[in-house]
Amino acid sequence: MTKILIIDDEAPIRRVLRDILENENYQVDDACSGMEALQHIKDQDYDAIFCDIKMPEMDGIETLEAIRKESDVPVIMLSGHGTIETAVEAIKKGAFDFIPKPPDLNRLLITLRNALDKKTLTTENKVLKKAVKIQNQMIGESAPMLDVKEMIAKVAPTNARVLITGENGTGKELVARQLHELSTRSGGPFIEVNCAAIPSELIESQLFGHEKGSFTSAIKQKKGDFELADGGTLFLDEIGDMSLSAQAKVLRALQENKIVRVGGEKEIPVNVRILAATNKNLKNEIEKGNFREDLYHRLSVIVIQVPPLRERKDDIPLLVENFVDIIAADMVEPEAMEELKQFQWTGNIRELHNIVERLIILCGNAITKDDVVRFGNPLK
């Protein structure tokens, strides 16, 4: 049940508010002072708080400031002596809203519902961020992975460009996200572009944007990913598949920190950190004439090689437990785990994830060695 706290030094006001809120099926506590309220807040969680402004010893603004140090619960201020200046001060200090006394019943209930909606959205946002953070964790304690993590820790706080190399499915995107999250740009956007998934005739518009009418389907102006990533990180995945024409424009953007939209003439300054990844040997691509050597040197200030799964088989138990969402460490029997370590894992972590998902669906409460042999079926 939704819990509300009322803070007011006048007992009749507390009683009236309690009757109104309990009639709406809220669970209500009350406090006659700021100090008593803070003790309530330490002892239990509330979904919203009503707080009077004018109280002896510790007034409403001081109480609000103290609450903000303990909790982000929405606080609705009440006052029969309020002014615009008082209301503005309360909002600046973190109050959700300000309602004059005696409060209009409809306004009070609508404001409360809005405050509760905001708290729900804030909670959901925190849960989603935590889920994304868990999903983007780099799992592994093997020597090769510890080397990668150490390199990330050193490089992330800088603005150095990083080229991330490795086979498909090794987790190059996770490395890029870790570099962003541990950087001074973590509060800015992280924009990912899969250069292999975008047709060559559209990649320049994707990266640099376009002006209205610059080509047939350009019905309005569009910002490109360089602009969208301003102040943050732009991750160019599968950079080895980018067209030579787009490579030339990317090189110019890196040299000048400016871009020009397709069909435009105006130079637009951008402040972006570039991370790139590829499963190709770019030095071989340079020799074949498929990749610009000058762009390679711009991108590869730091090179991080992500090891294939066959070189870090000691991490397989950790990865498997993570993929089954830590249902139980013994869901996968030890013999089954040893069998998984024997595979070559040409598809790397992506292949392991798919096989674990298959085993969870097709097997019983425990995954045995026979299950792995029967349903695993990767190339040994």
Disulfide bonds with the S-S distance in Angstrom:
none
